[in-house]
Amino acid sequence: MPVEAQAAFRVRKRKLASLVREHLALKDEPLLLAAYYVPRRKPKDIFVFELIENFGDNTVSPAREFFEVTFSSSKDIPLEPGQQVHLVMTNPEEMEVALQEGWKNAQELKEAKRKGKFWVLHQDARAFDVLGKIAA
């Protein structure tokens, strides 16, 4: 990874630490995996993928896409003008279907992983299989 990219990653990782800590505190929806990744779309924005047990009642989206919410700068995550954080969330059941069916979101994660633009922020032991499938 180029030096500039390493520096940018360290800054973004620090910005995301508080978000991940908050999500780790949720007991009804345990955070299994959190990762920062850089997709082709909107490469200046910050993308965080979260695999969450019980998220969305463990249902599979009929639209065949993960839930994604965006937000702007905050006290905990200051951003550059025009920059947004994209929080992309799913559950293990939906992730399995997405990988099997080749959903756009799943392909985006796989491409980022292949290109070395995918960094794990938190990993529970239950996420090892999913990480292996993203890397495949």
N, C-alpha and C positions, 0 to 999 in steps of 0.2 A: 504494500500500500504506500503510495507517495506520502512524503512528509506532510504536505498540506492536508491531505485527506485524513491522516492520522490525527492531526491537530483538530480538525473540524469534528471528527468522531468523538474525541475526548470531551470537547465542549458540549456537543449534543448529548452525549451519555450523561454528563453531569446534570444537564437540564432535565433529562427524563427520569433521573433517579427518584425524585419526589413523586412523580406520577406512578412509577412502579411500586414504590413503598406503599402508597395509598391503596393500590389494587391488591397488594399482598395481604393487607389487613382485612379484606373481605372474606368472611368465613363461609357464607352461603354459596359463593361463586369463587372457589379457589383458583388462583392464577397458576397455571401449569407451565406456561412459556411466555416470555416477553422478548421481543426482538426489535431492534432498530434496523431498518433496511432502506435502500435507495433504489426505487423502481425507475423505469424510463420516464414515466409520467411525472411531471412536476419535481424534477430532481433537486430543486432548491428547498422544497418543503421537507418536513420531518415526518417519516412514516414509522409508526409503532404497530407491530402485530402482537396480539395477545390471544393465546389459547386458554380458555377459561372453562373449567368444569361447571356444568349447569347453566352456562350462558344461554339466554333465550330458551330456557326450559329444555335444552338439548335438542331443539328442533332443527330441521334442515330448511333453509330458505327456499321457497318455491321459485324465487327469482334467480336462484343459482348464483348468489353472490354473498360475500361476507358483509356483516354490518359494519359500516364505516361512518365515523363522525369526525368533523373537522372543527378545530378551534384556533383562535388567534392568540396573540401574546397575552401572557398573564404574569403575575408577580413571580410565580414559581418557574415558569417557562417563558422567559423573555425571548422574543423573536425579532427578526429583522422586518422592516416594513414590507407588507405584502406576503410574508411567509406564514404558513399555517402548519399545524400538527394534524396529521391524519391518524386517527386511532382505529385500527382495523381489528375487529374481534370476531371470534368464532368459538365453537365448542368442539370437543373431540369427535363426536358423531358427524357433525357437519364437515369438519376438516377431512375426515376419511372419505366422505362422498365427493368433496371438492377435488381431492387428489385423484380419486378413481375416475371421475368424469372430466377432469382437466379444466375446471373453472378458471376464469381469467385471474381471479385473486390468487389462486393456488399456483398458477403458472408464473405470476409476477414474483411470488416468494421464491419459487424454484430458480428463476432466472437471476434474481438478486443473489441467491446463495451461490450459484454457479460462477457468477462474476466477482465474488468476493465482496459483495455489498450487503451483507447480512450479518449482524452481530447480535449474539444472545445477551440479553440484559438480565434475565432470570430464567432458570430452568429447574423444574421439578423432575424427579426421577420418572414420573409418568409421561414425560414429554420426549424421552429418548427415541421412541419409535417414530414419532411425528418428525423429529429433526432428521432422522435417517431417510424418511420418505421425501422430505423437502430437498435433501441433498442428492437424491437418486435421479 
